[in-house]
Amino acid sequence: MPLPIMRGKDAQRKDSTLRLPLIAVCTAVLSLAFAGSASAHNPPPLDPADFSFVATIDCGDGPVEVGSTDDIYAPLIDLQTRRKYEPVAWDVSFGDFHFVDTQEGVTRRNSMECSYVDEWVSGTVTVKRTCRYDRGGHHGHRGDRHHDRWDRNRHGSRSRRG
């Protein structure tokens, strides 16, 4: 049996009552989708209790609290952003004890030196650069924000880049 065709005020009322719940459902779905994508970019901070050591490093952009394990060459993980810093060399001291160690193949070109302080030792840790460009990601610019791209003192007088 065919449905009756509604005309006039009845058709208008039914159409407008369906439109409001449909808009509410679409709005809820879209807001959940945006909230989900925002939370994926900002993971919750890590618990310092999950690490053997909690230290503060500074690679030139300000102090960062990192967690590490007993393995000296395991990644240092930023407790807030979860960024990983891969150690390639250590030069730390505790009282009369001085520890210096470097992995093979480490060059200044592919690493950067950071200050390091934890509950027991202090000194420097050299970490592998995680990006071709100095200090961080690409965030709309190329190169280090602290240096001119063509700075001869930075790249050397015989460098192709300088």
C-alpha positions in Angstrom: 0.0 0.0 0.0 1.6 3.3 -1.0 2.2 5.9 1.6 0.0 9.0 1.5 1.5 12.1 0.0 1.6 14.9 2.6 1.0 18.4 1.4 0.9 21.8 3.1 1.6 22.2 6.8 1.9 18.5 7.6 4.8 18.0 5.1 6.6 21.0 6.4 6.4 19.9 10.0 7.6 16.4 9.4 10.5 17.6 7.3 11.6 20.2 9.9 11.4 17.7 12.8 13.7 15.2 11.0 16.2 17.9 10.0 17.0 18.9 13.6 18.0 15.3 14.9 20.0 14.7 11.7 22.0 17.9 12.3 22.5 17.0 15.9 23.8 13.6 15.0 26.2 14.9 12.3 27.5 17.6 14.7 28.2 15.0 17.4 29.9 12.7 15.0 32.1 15.5 13.6 33.0 16.8 17.1 34.1 13.2 18.2 36.2 12.8 15.0 38.0 16.1 15.6 38.5 15.3 19.3 39.9 11.9 18.4 42.4 13.4 16.0 43.5 16.1 18.4 44.1 13.5 21.2 46.1 11.4 18.8 48.6 14.3 18.3 48.9 15.0 22.1 49.5 11.7 23.8 49.2 11.6 27.6 52.5 12.2 29.5 54.5 9.2 30.5 54.8 8.1 34.1 58.3 8.7 35.5 57.9 5.5 37.6 58.1 3.5 34.4 61.8 4.4 34.0 65.0 3.4 35.8 66.2 7.0 35.6 64.6 10.4 35.1 66.9 13.1 33.9 66.8 16.6 32.5 68.6 17.3 29.2 69.0 20.5 27.3 70.0 20.4 23.6 69.6 24.1 23.1 65.9 24.5 23.1 65.4 24.5 26.8 65.3 21.8 29.5 63.4 18.5 28.7 62.5 15.9 31.3 63.4 12.4 29.9 63.1 8.9 31.1 65.7 6.1 30.5 66.5 2.5 31.3 69.6 0.8 32.6 71.0 0.5 29.1 73.1 3.6 28.5 72.4 3.5 24.7 68.6 3.0 25.0 66.5 6.0 23.9 65.9 8.9 26.2 62.2 9.5 26.0 60.6 12.9 26.6 58.0 12.4 29.3 55.7 15.0 27.9 55.8 14.5 24.1 57.3 11.0 23.9 60.0 12.2 21.5 63.0 9.9 21.5 66.6 11.0 21.8 69.1 8.3 20.8 72.3 8.6 22.8 75.6 8.0 20.9 78.1 9.3 23.4 78.4 10.0 27.1 80.7 12.2 29.2 79.3 12.3 32.8 80.7 12.5 36.3 79.7 11.6 39.8 82.1 12.7 42.5 85.5 11.2 41.6 83.9 8.8 39.0 84.2 10.0 35.4 82.5 8.0 32.6 83.3 8.6 28.9 82.1 6.4 26.1 81.3 6.8 22.4 79.7 4.5 19.8 81.6 4.0 16.6 80.8 6.1 13.6 79.6 9.2 15.5 80.3 12.5 13.8 79.4 16.0 14.7 77.4 16.2 11.5 74.9 13.6 12.6 74.7 14.3 16.3 74.3 17.1 18.8 75.6 17.6 22.4 73.1 18.1 25.2 73.6 18.8 28.9 72.5 15.9 31.1 71.6 15.9 34.8 69.9 13.0 36.8 69.8 12.0 40.4 73.3 10.5 40.3 75.4 12.0 37.5 75.8 15.2 35.4 77.6 16.1 32.3 76.8 15.8 28.6 75.1 13.2 26.4 75.5 13.3 22.6 72.4 12.3 20.8 71.7 11.4 17.2 70.0 14.0 15.2 66.5 12.9 14.3 66.1 15.3 11.4 68.3 16.4 8.5 67.7 20.0 9.7 69.1 21.1 13.0 66.9 21.1 16.1 63.5 19.6 15.4 61.1 19.2 12.6 60.2 21.0 9.5 57.4 23.1 10.9 57.1 25.3 7.9 60.7 26.3 7.7 64.0 24.8 6.6 67.1 24.9 8.6 68.0 25.9 12.1 66.2 29.0 13.3 69.3 30.2 15.2 71.6 30.2 12.2 71.6 31.6 8.7 71.6 28.9 6.1 74.7 30.3 4.4 76.8 31.0 7.5 80.4 30.1 6.6 81.4 29.8 10.2 78.8 27.1 10.7 79.6 25.0 7.7 83.3 25.7 7.1 85.0 27.7 4.4 85.4 24.7 2.1 81.9 23.4 2.4 79.7 23.3 -0.6 77.0 24.8 1.6 79.2 27.7 2.9 
